[in-house]
Amino acid sequence: MNWMAWTGVTATFFSVIGCILIFMTILEIKSPTLEKKGFLPIATTRGDKLFISLISAAYIHLGFLALVDTVLWVALCISILWSAVVFRWG
Protein backbone atom coordinates (compact mmCIF):
# COMPACT_ATOMS: atom_id res chain seq x y z
CA MET A 1 0.00 0.00 0.00
CA ASN A 2 3.01 2.33 -0.25
CA TRP A 3 1.79 3.66 -3.58
CA MET A 4 -1.33 5.07 -1.92
CA ALA A 5 0.45 6.96 0.90
CA TRP A 6 -2.34 6.26 3.38
CA THR A 7 -2.01 7.44 6.93
CA GLY A 8 -3.30 5.44 9.86
CA VAL A 9 -6.24 7.81 10.23
CA THR A 10 -7.23 7.41 6.57
CA ALA A 11 -7.02 3.63 6.77
CA THR A 12 -9.09 3.64 9.97
CA PHE A 13 -11.73 5.89 8.39
CA PHE A 14 -12.21 3.66 5.35
CA SER A 15 -12.06 0.51 7.47
CA VAL A 16 -14.87 1.83 9.68
CA ILE A 17 -16.97 2.72 6.63
CA GLY A 18 -16.35 -0.77 5.23
CA CYS A 19 -17.34 -2.41 8.53
CA ILE A 20 -20.53 -0.32 8.64
CA LEU A 21 -21.43 -1.44 5.11
CA ILE A 22 -20.76 -5.10 5.96
CA PHE A 23 -22.84 -4.80 9.14
CA MET A 24 -25.73 -3.15 7.28
CA THR A 25 -25.61 -5.85 4.59
CA ILE A 26 -25.77 -8.64 7.17
CA LEU A 27 -28.58 -6.83 9.00
CA GLU A 28 -30.53 -6.44 5.75
CA ILE A 29 -30.13 -10.12 4.91
CA LYS A 30 -31.23 -11.25 8.37
CA SER A 31 -34.04 -8.70 8.76
CA PRO A 32 -35.21 -6.98 5.56
CA THR A 33 -36.36 -3.44 6.15
CA LEU A 34 -39.59 -1.79 5.07
CA GLU A 35 -39.83 1.75 3.80
CA LYS A 36 -41.05 4.11 6.49
CA LYS A 37 -42.00 7.76 6.44
CA GLY A 38 -40.52 9.97 9.13
CA PHE A 39 -39.64 13.66 9.18
CA LEU A 40 -37.66 13.28 5.95
CA PRO A 41 -39.72 14.14 2.86
CA ILE A 42 -39.30 10.64 1.41
CA ALA A 43 -40.00 7.11 2.57
CA THR A 44 -36.66 5.61 3.60
CA THR A 45 -35.05 2.28 4.44
CA ARG A 46 -32.06 1.67 6.72
CA GLY A 47 -29.73 1.90 3.73
CA ASP A 48 -31.23 5.22 2.67
CA LYS A 49 -30.79 6.57 6.19
CA LEU A 50 -27.17 5.41 6.25
CA PHE A 51 -26.50 7.16 2.94
CA ILE A 52 -28.21 10.36 4.13
CA SER A 53 -26.22 10.22 7.38
CA LEU A 54 -22.87 9.77 5.60
CA ILE A 55 -23.54 12.55 3.10
CA SER A 56 -24.77 14.83 5.89
CA ALA A 57 -21.64 14.10 7.94
CA ALA A 58 -19.47 15.07 4.98
CA TYR A 59 -21.29 18.39 4.58
CA ILE A 60 -21.23 19.08 8.32
CA HIS A 61 -17.47 18.56 8.35
CA LEU A 62 -16.92 20.68 5.22
CA GLY A 63 -19.09 23.46 6.62
CA PHE A 64 -17.24 23.28 9.90
CA LEU A 65 -13.89 23.55 8.11
CA ALA A 66 -15.11 26.55 6.12
CA LEU A 67 -16.69 28.48 9.00
CA VAL A 68 -14.91 27.58 12.23
CA ASP A 69 -11.24 27.48 13.10
CA THR A 70 -11.26 24.74 15.74
CA VAL A 71 -10.77 21.00 15.90
CA LEU A 72 -13.17 18.69 14.08
CA TRP A 73 -14.25 16.75 17.20
CA VAL A 74 -17.22 19.10 17.54
CA ALA A 75 -18.24 18.39 13.93
CA LEU A 76 -17.89 14.66 14.61
CA CYS A 77 -20.17 14.91 17.65
CA ILE A 78 -22.73 16.91 15.67
CA SER A 79 -22.57 14.34 12.85
CA ILE A 80 -23.10 11.44 15.26
CA LEU A 81 -26.07 13.18 16.89
CA TRP A 82 -27.57 14.01 13.48
CA SER A 83 -27.13 10.41 12.34
CA ALA A 84 -28.86 9.15 15.48
CA VAL A 85 -31.77 11.52 14.81
CA VAL A 86 -32.01 10.40 11.16
CA PHE A 87 -31.96 6.71 12.09
CA ARG A 88 -34.48 7.14 14.90
CA TRP A 89 -37.02 9.59 13.48
CA GLY A 90 -36.04 10.01 9.82
Rosetta blueprint (number, residue, H / E / L):
1 M L
2 N L
3 W L
4 M L
5 A L
6 W L
7 T L
8 G H
9 V H
10 T H
11 A H
12 T H
13 F H
14 F H
15 S H
16 V H
17 I H
18 G H
19 C H
20 I H
21 L H
22 I H
23 F H
24 M H
25 T H
26 I H
27 L H
28 E H
29 I H
30 K H
31 S L
32 P L
33 T L
34 L L
35 E L
36 K E
37 K L
38 G L
39 F L
40 L L
41 P L
42 I L
43 A L
44 T E
45 T L
46 R H
47 G H
48 D H
49 K H
50 L H
51 F H
52 I H
53 S H
54 L H
55 I H
56 S H
57 A H
58 A H
59 Y H
60 I H
61 H H
62 L H
63 G H
64 F H
65 L H
66 A H
67 L H
68 V L
69 D L
70 T L
71 V L
72 L L
73 W H
74 V H
75 A H
76 L H
77 C H
78 I H
79 S H
80 I H
81 L H
82 W H
83 S H
84 A H
85 V H
86 V H
87 F H
88 R H
89 W H
90 G L
